[in-house]
């Protein structure tokens, strides 16, 4: 295929420049300088003996969605390799992967790097999350007759239409997926139209992912710092909506003068700009990475360190999920706060998680708000009505629990492929 050949030779020619590009990215905090070899397909760990499944997710969200599969494969005695491509995902998974699982950075999609990676790890099955499809990875797996499963598969209408402009290329890429386990019927139809030959609906793995872990001592310390103050949190926030969050705080303090607002930005490096904006309003602000715990006079506390959401979700019962107020949004994943029994507030732009938000709203575990004034009203109502807050939190937890089951379906579908590939190798 002309386009795929062009891609192959372009990535081949670019390979000698990869090390320099990775060094530049590492200098700017976008790569892990101690593990750059992994990005070039050079393993930092030996391959364990026995059957091995390779689970790959692009970044943090996809990596976390694979956790229920990791645990189940380990329980079956299958060696498990997890790869991701971002620093934040590696840092978080280091704390959350169960004993026995191996994490590596995914190799860049260079034919040379992919070959080195596959020659070392020799996976029996590759399971990629959502729509993570790289031509050289796919070609390398096909050369080795390694089954490729696309789990938790989803593709937007926009992306599907873009692929549809190149039907021969799409059929070559999507036709190489041995098993496509789609999140829902709409996604399944789009993958079938693009040429995936074996498509099933298995559900969304993110409903089965465990709640974020928390250090008990850390949680107790934060609870002592907060004391009896009313507290709410805005999590995974983006710049366009943080003004509304600060506006809501100002409205709320007219009725709740000792209110503490926790803000956990989607990107932790944005802690400093949030502090500046809050201080410009005359608010007393503390930033976790610089100031430690919130003292009693702190009004805005910015949680700008990785791995803190487990503490945040257990320090309050009211959580606004970001990337949902300002367009273009799409929403951030509300499953973790719901698992922790939090009442969930969100804006109107939740297209990335339509099913879960619709279910949460219908079950009265979540409420849509459209602006700062509505956000303030909802937070005030919940913080001043403990019985309603408890009911809403229980509804949220029950709502996401009933949506689970995708991990069980995925394991049942992948396990036969493991056995088939091992049988082929013995021939």
Secondary structure, DSSP 8 states (H G I E B T S, - for coil): -HHHHHHHHHHHHHGGGHHHHHHHHHHTTSS-GGGHHHHTT--SS---SS-EEEEE-SSHHHHHHTHHHHHHHHHTT-EEEEEESSHHHHHHHHHHS-TTEEEEE---S-HHHHHHHHHHH--SEEEEETT---HHHHHHHHHTT-EEEEEEE---HHHHHHHHTTHHHHHHHHTT-SEEEESSHHHHHHHHHHT-SSEEE---GGGTS------HHHHHHHHHHHTT--EEEEEEE-HHHHHHHHHHHHHHTTT-TT-EEEEEESSGGGHHHHHHHHHHTT--EEEHHHH-S--TT-SEEE--STT-HHHHHHH-SEEEESSSSSSS------HHHHHTT-EEEE-S--GGGHHHHHHHHHTTSEEE--SHHHHHHHHHHHHT-HHHHHHHHHHHHHHHHHT--HHHHHHHHHHHHHHHHHHHHH-
